Amino acid sequence: MHKALLVLLSIALLGALGFAAWQWQASREQQARLATAVADLRESQQQVQRSLQDAERALTESREEQARMRETLAGARDSLAGAVDEATLRIRDDLVVAGAMRVAVAEFHAAMGRMPTSHAEAGLPEASHYRGQSLRSASLLGDGSIELVFDASSGVDGGRVRLVADASHADAMGLQWHCVTSDYPLIKRVSPACDYVARDAPSPALEVAGP
């Protein structure tokens, strides 16, 4: 009887020890898995931190590049504005030439009742005589219009400005002049009375003047 009890107690004790060993082993495996998970989490955090640092560096570099681009653009705008202003001054000074030519055309029209067809008929020097700072030539066309041709220092090599005579009200008001150009979009900075007309846009003044 006592032996049987001892056997049963031994079996129970061995079972308890085995269960305890199993629990201990399971606990160690769980701890190992937890440690691995913690290590993975730390690695992920480090990767995120590195990614954030890389993104911050890239953003800083982008901002610096944008600042450099803004400085470059500002310098280009200043240079362009300076060039435009210089060209504007040249053209403005050379437009004075057209004043004397308009007077000659108007006097001829008042005396003869028609437009002069040449420089000689209007008593004007040849076209190349009028060369100025940027003015290459000033020509009197067959319909009485005056065409000014400028060189590259005006901003457009071969750029043209045309003064078109309108005699429709000459008896009451004398000749009226229309200033137009298809080469200088900022012509009003030179002469407020002058209009820019795109080449593909209709212009009554250009239609009067002809091609």
SERO-4910 file (N, C-alpha, C, O; in steps of 0.05 Angstrom, whole numbers):
BEGIN
 pado doro    nc1    nc2    nc3   cac1   cac2   cac3    cc1    cc2    cc3    oc1    oc2    oc3
  Met    A     17    -24      0      0      0      0     17     25      0     13     44    -16
  His    A     37     25     18     55     48     19     71     50     -6     76     72    -16
  Lys    A     79     28    -17     94     29    -42     78     41    -64     88     56    -80
  Ala    A     53     33    -66     35     44    -87     33     74    -84     33     89   -104
  Leu    A     30     83    -59     28    112    -55     53    126    -63     53    148    -75
  Leu    A     76    114    -56    101    126    -64    104    128    -94    114    148   -105
  Val    A     95    107   -107     96    107   -136     79    129   -148     87    144   -166
  Leu    A     55    131   -137     37    152   -147     48    180   -141     46    198   -158
  Leu    A     59    183   -117     71    209   -111     95    216   -129     99    238   -138
  Ser    A    110    195   -135    133    199   -153    124    207   -180    135    225   -193
  Ile    A    103    193   -189     92    199   -216     82    228   -217     87    243   -235
  Ala    A     66    235   -196     55    263   -195     78    283   -194     76    304   -207
  Leu    A     98    277   -177    121    296   -175    135    299   -202    142    321   -210
  Leu    A    140    276   -215    153    277   -241    136    293   -261    146    308   -278
  Gly    A    109    289   -260     92    303   -278     93    333   -273     94    350   -291
  Ala    A     93    340   -247     94    368   -240    120    380   -249    121    403   -259
  Leu    A    142    365   -244    169    375   -253    170    378   -284    181    397   -294
  Gly    A    158    358   -298    157    360   -327    141    384   -337    149    398   -355
  Phe    A    118    388   -324    101    412   -331    116    438   -326    115    457   -342
  Ala    A    129    438   -303    144    462   -296    167    467   -316    172    490   -324
  Ala    A    180    445   -324    202    448   -343    191    457   -370    203    474   -384
  Trp    A    167    446   -377    155    455   -403    147    484   -402    152    499   -421
  Gln    A    136    493   -379    129    521   -376    154    539   -377    154    560   -389
  Trp    A    175    529   -364    199    545   -364    211    548   -392    219    569   -401
  Gln    A    210    525   -407    220    526   -435    202    544   -452    212    559   -468
  Ala    A    176    542   -448    158    559   -463    162    588   -457    161    606   -474
  Ser    A    167    594   -431    172    621   -423    198    632   -436    199    655   -445
  Arg    A    218    615   -436    244    623   -449    239    629   -479    250    649   -490
  Glu    A    224    612   -493    219    616   -521    203    642   -525    208    657   -544
  Gln    A    183    647   -507    167    671   -510    185    696   -505    182    716   -519
  Gln    A    203    693   -485    221    715   -480    240    720   -504    246    743   -511
  Ala    A    248    698   -516    266    701   -540    251    714   -563    261    732   -576
  Arg    A    225    705   -567    209    718   -588    204    747   -582    205    764   -600
  Leu    A    199    754   -557    195    781   -549    220    798   -553    219    821   -562
  Ala    A    243    786   -546    269    800   -550    274    805   -580    283    827   -588
  Thr    A    267    785   -596    270    789   -625    251    810   -635    259    827   -652
  Ala    A    226    810   -625    207    831   -634    217    859   -626    214    878   -641
  Val    A    228    861   -601    238    887   -592    262    896   -610    264    919   -617
  Ala    A    279    877   -616    302    883   -633    293    893   -661    303    912   -672
  Asp    A    273    878   -672    262    886   -698    249    914   -697    252    930   -715
  Leu    A    235    919   -674    222    945   -671    243    967   -670    240    988   -682
  Arg    A    265    962   -655    286    982   -653    299    987   -680    305   1009   -687
  Glu    A    303    965   -695    315    968   -722    296    984   -740    305   1001   -756
  Ser    A    270    978   -738    251    994   -754    251   1023   -746    250   1041   -763
  Gln    A    253   1028   -720    254   1056   -711    279   1070   -722    278   1093   -730
  Gln    A    302   1055   -721    326   1067   -732    324   1072   -762    334   1093   -771
  Gln    A    311   1054   -776    308   1058   -805    290   1082   -810    295   1098   -828
  Val    A    268   1085   -794    251   1108   -797    266   1134   -791    263   1154   -805
  Gln    A    283   1133   -770    298   1156   -763    318   1163   -785    322   1187   -792
  Arg    A    331   1143   -797    349   1148   -819    334   1160   -843    344   1178   -856
  Ser    A    310   1149   -848    294   1159   -871    287   1188   -866    287   1204   -885
  Leu    A    279   1194   -841    272   1222   -835    296   1241   -838    293   1263   -848
  Gln    A    319   1231   -830    343   1247   -833    350   1252   -862    357   1274   -870
  Asp    A    347   1230   -878    352   1233   -907    332   1252   -920    340   1269   -936
  Ala    A    307   1250   -912    286   1268   -922    292   1297   -915    288   1315   -931
  Glu    A    301   1301   -890    307   1328   -880    331   1340   -896    331   1363   -903
  Arg    A    351   1323   -901    374   1332   -917    365   1339   -945    373   1360   -956
  Ala    A    348   1322   -957    339   1327   -984    323   1353   -985    325   1368  -1004
  Leu    A    306   1357   -965    290   1382   -964    307   1406   -961    303   1427   -974
  Thr    A    328   1404   -945    346   1427   -941    361   1432   -968    364   1456   -976
  Glu    A    370   1411   -981    384   1415  -1007    365   1427  -1027    373   1444  -1043
  Ser    A    340   1418  -1027    320   1429  -1046    315   1458  -1041    313   1474  -1060
  Arg    A    313   1466  -1015    309   1494  -1009    333   1511  -1017    330   1533  -1028
  Glu    A    357   1500  -1013    381   1515  -1021    382   1518  -1051    389   1539  -1062
  Glu    A    374   1496  -1066    374   1498  -1095    353   1518  -1105    358   1533  -1124
  Gln    A    330   1518  -1092    309   1538  -1099    319   1566  -1094    314   1584  -1110
  Ala    A    333   1570  -1072    344   1596  -1066    364   1605  -1088    364   1628  -1096
  Arg    A    381   1586  -1096    401   1592  -1117    387   1598  -1143    394   1617  -1158
  Met    A    365   1583  -1149    350   1588  -1174    337   1616  -1173    336   1630  -1193
  Arg    A    326   1623  -1150    313   1649  -1147    334   1671  -1151    328   1692  -1164
  Glu    A    358   1668  -1140    379   1688  -1144    387   1690  -1173    391   1711  -1184
  Thr    A    389   1666  -1187    396   1666  -1215    374   1680  -1232    380   1696  -1249
  Leu    A    349   1674  -1226    327   1686  -1241    326   1716  -1236    321   1732  -1254
  Ala    A    331   1724  -1211    331   1753  -1205    353   1767  -1220    349   1789  -1230
  Gly    A    376   1754  -1221    398   1766  -1236    392   1768  -1266    398   1788  -1279
  Ala    A    379   1747  -1277    371   1747  -1305    351   1769  -1311    352   1782  -1331
  Arg    A    331   1771  -1292    311   1792  -1296    323   1820  -1295    317   1837  -1311
  Asp    A    342   1824  -1277    355   1850  -1275    371   1856  -1300    371   1878  -1311
  Ser    A    385   1835  -1310    401   1839  -1335    383   1845  -1359    388   1862  -1375
  Leu    A    360   1830  -1360    342   1834  -1382    329   1862  -1380    326   1876  -1401
  Ala    A    321   1870  -1356    309   1896  -1353    329   1918  -1361    321   1938  -1373
  Gly    A    355   1914  -1353    375   1934  -1361    378   1935  -1391    381   1957  -1402
  Ala    A    379   1912  -1404    382   1911  -1433    358   1924  -1446    361   1939  -1466
  Val    A    334   1918  -1436    309   1929  -1448    309   1960  -1445    303   1974  -1464
  Asp    A    317   1969  -1421    317   1998  -1416    337   2012  -1435    332   2033  -1445
  Glu    A    360   2000  -1438    381   2011  -1456    371   2012  -1485    374   2032  -1498
  Ala    A    359   1990  -1494    348   1989  -1521    326   2009  -1524    323   2022  -1545
  Thr    A    309   2012  -1503    287   2031  -1504    297   2060  -1508    286   2075  -1524
  Leu    A    318   2067  -1494    330   2093  -1497    340   2098  -1525    337   2120  -1536
  Arg    A    353   2078  -1536    364   2081  -1563    341   2085  -1584    343   2104  -1600
  Ile    A    320   2068  -1582    298   2071  -1601    285   2098  -1598    278   2111  -1618
  Arg    A    280   2107  -1573    267   2132  -1568    282   2155  -1580    270   2173  -1593
  Asp    A    308   2155  -1578    324   2176  -1589    323   2176  -1620    322   2197  -1633
  Asp    A    323   2151  -1631    322   2149  -1660    295   2155  -1673    294   2162  -1696
  Leu    A    274   2153  -1657    247   2160  -1668    244   2189  -1674    227   2197  -1689
  Val    A    262   2206  -1662    261   2234  -1668    265   2240  -1698    254   2259  -1708
  Val    A    280   2222  -1711    285   2225  -1740    259   2227  -1755    256   2242  -1774
  Ala    A    239   2211  -1746    214   2210  -1761    199   2236  -1761    183   2242  -1779
  Gly    A    204   2253  -1741    190   2278  -1739    196   2296  -1764    177   2306  -1776
  Ala    A    221   2299  -1771    228   2316  -1794    217   2303  -1820    208   2318  -1838
  Met    A    217   2277  -1822    206   2264  -1846    176   2268  -1848    166   2272  -1870
  Arg    A    162   2267  -1826    133   2271  -1826    127   2300  -1835    107   2304  -1850
  Val    A    143   2319  -1826    138   2347  -1834    141   2349  -1865    125   2363  -1878
  Ala    A    162   2337  -1876    167   2338  -1904    144   2325  -1920    135   2336  -1940
  Val    A    134   2303  -1911    112   2289  -1924     87   2306  -1923     72   2309  -1943
  Ala    A     81   2317  -1899     57   2334  -1896     58   2359  -1914     38   2366  -1926
  Glu    A     81   2372  -1915     84   2395  -1932     80   2388  -1962     68   2404  -1977
  Phe    A     91   2366  -1970     88   2357  -1998     58   2352  -2004     48   2360  -2024
  His    A     45   2338  -1985     17   2331  -1989      0   2356  -1990    -19   2358  -2007
  Ala    A      5   2376  -1973    -10   2401  -1973     -7   2416  -1999    -25   2429  -2008
  Ala    A     18   2415  -2010     23   2429  -2035     13   2415  -2060      3   2427  -2078
  Met    A     16   2388  -2060     11   2373  -2084    -15   2357  -2083    -25   2348  -2104
  Gly    A    -27   2354  -2060    -52   2340  -2057    -49   2310  -2059    -68   2295  -2063
  Arg    A    -25   2300  -2057    -19   2271  -2058      6   2265  -2041     20   2284  -2032
  Met    A     12   2239  -2037     35   2231  -2022     60   2231  -2040     58   2224  -2063
  Pro    A     83   2238  -2029    107   2235  -2045    114   2205  -2048    108   2189  -2030
  Thr    A    126   2198  -2070    132   2170  -2075    161   2163  -2072    169   2140  -2075
  Ser    A    178   2183  -2065    206   2177  -2062    219   2198  -2043    207   2219  -2038
  His    A    243   2192  -2034    257   2211  -2017    263   2237  -2033    260   2259  -2023
  Ala    A    272   2234  -2058    279   2257  -2074    255   2275  -2078    258   2300  -2077
  Glu    A    232   2263  -2083    208   2279  -2088    199   2295  -2063    189   2317  -2065
  Ala    A    204   2283  -2040    197   2297  -2015    220   2315  -2006    217   2329  -1985
  Gly    A    242   2316  -2020    265   2332  -2012    280   2321  -1987    290   2336  -1971
  Leu    A    280   2295  -1985    293   2281  -1962    318   2267  -1971    320   2258  -1994
  Pro    A    338   2264  -1953    362   2249  -1959    355   2219  -1962    332   2211  -1956
  Glu    A    374   2204  -1972    369   2175  -1975    365   2161  -1948    372   2172  -1927
  Ala    A    354   2137  -1949    346   2123  -1925    370   2119  -1906    367   2121  -1881
  Ser    A    393   2112  -1917    416   2106  -1900    427   2130  -1886    443   2128  -1868
  His    A    419   2154  -1895    429   2179  -1883    420   2182  -1854    433   2195  -1838
  Tyr    A    399   2169  -1847    387   2172  -1821    397   2153  -1800    385   2150  -1779
  Arg    A    419   2139  -1805    429   2120  -1786    435   2133  -1759    447   2155  -1758
  Gly    A    426   2120  -1737    429   2131  -1711    441   2111  -1691    457   2094  -1700
  Gln    A    434   2113  -1665    445   2095  -1645    438   2066  -1651    455   2048  -1650
  Ser    A    413   2061  -1658    404   2035  -1665    389   2035  -1692    382   2014  -1702
  Leu    A    385   2058  -1702    370   2061  -1728    389   2054  -1751    410   2066  -1754
  Arg    A    380   2036  -1768    396   2028  -1791    388   2045  -1816    405   2053  -1831
  Ser    A    362   2050  -1819    353   2066  -1841    325   2076  -1836    310   2065  -1819
  Ala    A    317   2097  -1850    290   2108  -1849    281   2113  -1877    292   2130  -1891
  Ser    A    262   2097  -1886    253   2098  -1914    226   2110  -1917    208   2104  -1901
  Leu    A    222   2126  -1938    196   2136  -1946    185   2117  -1967    196   2113  -1988
  Leu    A    163   2104  -1960    151   2084  -1978    133   2098  -1999    127   2121  -1997
  Gly    A    125   2082  -2019    109   2094  -2041     83   2105  -2033     72   2122  -2047
  Asp    A     71   2097  -2011     45   2108  -2002     48   2131  -1982     28   2140  -1971
  Gly    A     73   2140  -1978     77   2162  -1959     83   2153  -1931     89   2169  -1914
  Ser    A     82   2127  -1926     89   2117  -1900    119   2118  -1895    135   2118  -1914
  Ile    A    127   2119  -1870    155   2120  -1863    162   2095  -1848    149   2088  -1828
  Glu    A    182   2080  -1857    190   2055  -1844    218   2058  -1832    237   2064  -1847
  Leu    A    220   2053  -1806    245   2055  -1792    255   2026  -1788    240   2009  -1777
  Val    A    280   2021  -1795    292   1994  -1791    315   1997  -1772    333   2014  -1775
  Phe    A    315   1980  -1751    334   1982  -1729    353   1958  -1730    347   1937  -1741
  Asp    A    376   1961  -1717    396   1939  -1716    393   1924  -1690    374   1928  -1674
  Ala    A    412   1905  -1685    409   1887  -1662    410   1902  -1635    400   1892  -1615
  Ser    A    422   1925  -1634    424   1940  -1608    397   1950  -1598    394   1958  -1576
  Ser    A    377   1948  -1616    349   1956  -1608    335   1933  -1594    313   1936  -1583
  Gly    A    348   1909  -1594    335   1886  -1583    325   1866  -1604    321   1843  -1598
  Val    A    321   1876  -1628    312   1859  -1651    328   1868  -1675    324   1890  -1685
  Asp    A    344   1850  -1685    360   1857  -1709    341   1857  -1733    328   1837  -1740
  Gly    A    339   1880  -1747    321   1883  -1769    292   1890  -1760    274   1890  -1777
  Gly    A    289   1898  -1735    263   1905  -1725    252   1930  -1739    268   1948  -1746
  Arg    A    226   1931  -1744    214   1953  -1759    192   1967  -1743    177   1955  -1729
  Val    A    192   1993  -1747    170   2010  -1737    160   2026  -1760    176   2039  -1775
  Arg    A    134   2026  -1764    123   2040  -1788    104   2062  -1779     87   2059  -1762
  Leu    A    108   2085  -1791     90   2108  -1787     73   2111  -1812     83   2117  -1833
  Val    A     47   2106  -1809     29   2105  -1832     13   2131  -1833      0   2139  -1813
  Ala    A     14   2144  -1856      0   2170  -1859    -30   2164  -1866    -36   2148  -1884
  Asp    A    -48   2179  -1853    -76   2177  -1858    -86   2204  -1868    -86   2224  -1853
  Ala    A    -93   2205  -1894   -101   2231  -1906   -132   2234  -1908   -142   2252  -1921
  Ser    A   -147   2216  -1894   -176   2217  -1897   -188   2242  -1886   -210   2250  -1895
  His    A   -175   2256  -1867   -185   2281  -1857   -165   2303  -1860   -163   2322  -1844
  Ala    A   -149   2302  -1881   -127   2321  -1885   -137   2349  -1889   -124   2368  -1879
  Asp    A   -160   2353  -1902   -170   2380  -1907   -177   2394  -1880   -172   2419  -1878
  Ala    A   -187   2380  -1861   -195   2392  -1836   -173   2390  -1814   -170   2409  -1798
  Met    A   -158   2368  -1814   -140   2363  -1792   -111   2359  -1801    -93   2355  -1784
  Gly    A   -106   2359  -1827    -80   2352  -1836    -75   2322  -1835    -93   2307  -1828
  Leu    A    -51   2314  -1842    -45   2285  -1841    -45   2275  -1813    -34   2288  -1795
  Gln    A    -57   2252  -1809    -56   2238  -1783    -37   2214  -1786    -37   2201  -1806
  Trp    A    -22   2209  -1765     -2   2187  -1766     -8   2165  -1746    -16   2170  -1724
  His    A     -5   2141  -1756     -9   2117  -1739     18   2102  -1737     29   2095  -1757
  Cys    A     27   2098  -1713     53   2085  -1708     47   2056  -1701     33   2051  -1681
  Val    A     58   2037  -1716     54   2008  -1710     80   1993  -1713     98   2001  -1728
  Thr    A     82   1970  -1699    104   1952  -1702     96   1924  -1695     78   1920  -1678
  Ser    A    108   1905  -1708    103   1877  -1701    128   1864  -1689    129   1840  -1685
  Asp    A    148   1881  -1683    174   1870  -1673    180   1878  -1645    197   1866  -1632
  Tyr    A    166   1898  -1634    173   1908  -1607    148   1908  -1590    133   1928  -1590
  Pro    A    143   1887  -1575    119   1885  -1557    118   1907  -1536     96   1915  -1527
  Leu    A    141   1918  -1528    141   1939  -1508    144   1967  -1520    155   1985  -1507
  Ile    A    135   1970  -1544    139   1996  -1558    126   2019  -1543    136   2042  -1546
  Lys    A    105   2015  -1527     93   2037  -1513    111   2048  -1492    107   2071  -1482
  Arg    A    131   2033  -1483    151   2045  -1465    168   2065  -1480    179   2083  -1467
  Val    A    170   2062  -1506    186   2080  -1522    168   2104  -1530    176   2127  -1527
  Ser    A    145   2098  -1541    126   2118  -1550     98   2110  -1544     88   2091  -1556
  Pro    A     84   2123  -1525     57   2115  -1518     38   2116  -1542     17   2102  -1541
  Ala    A     44   2131  -1562     26   2133  -1585     30   2111  -1605     16   2109  -1625
  Cys    A     50   2093  -1600     56   2072  -1619     44   2046  -1609     43   2040  -1585
  Asp    A     33   2030  -1627     19   2005  -1620     35   1980  -1630     46   1980  -1652
  Tyr    A     34   1960  -1613     45   1934  -1621     23   1917  -1633      1   1915  -1621
  Val    A     27   1906  -1657      8   1890  -1671     21   1864  -1678     40   1863  -1693
  Ala    A     11   1841  -1667     22   1815  -1674     20   1811  -1704      2   1821  -1717
  Arg    A     39   1795  -1714     40   1792  -1743     15   1778  -1755      8   1783  -1778
  Asp    A      3   1761  -1739    -21   1747  -1749    -47   1761  -1742    -68   1751  -1747
  Ala    A    -45   1786  -1731    -69   1801  -1724    -73   1823  -1745    -54   1835  -1755
  Pro    A    -99   1828  -1753   -104   1848  -1772    -99   1876  -1761   -104   1881  -1738
  Ser    A    -89   1894  -1777    -83   1921  -1769    -91   1940  -1791    -80   1939  -1813
  Pro    A   -111   1958  -1786   -119   1977  -1807    -95   1994  -1817    -93   2000  -1840
  Ala    A    -78   2001  -1798    -55   2018  -1806    -36   2003  -1825    -27   2014  -1845
  Leu    A    -32   1977  -1819    -14   1961  -1836    -28   1955  -1863    -15   1953  -1884
  Glu    A    -55   1953  -1863    -69   1949  -1888    -66   1974  -1906    -64   1971  -1930
  Val    A    -66   1997  -1894    -63   2022  -1910    -35   2023  -1921    -30   2031  -1944
  Ala    A    -15   2014  -1904     12   2016  -1913     20   1995  -1933     38   1999  -1950
  Gly    A      6   1973  -1933     13   1952  -1952     34   1934  -1941     43   1939  -1919
  Pro    A     42   1913  -1956     62   1893  -1945     89   1906  -1942    108   1892  -1934
***
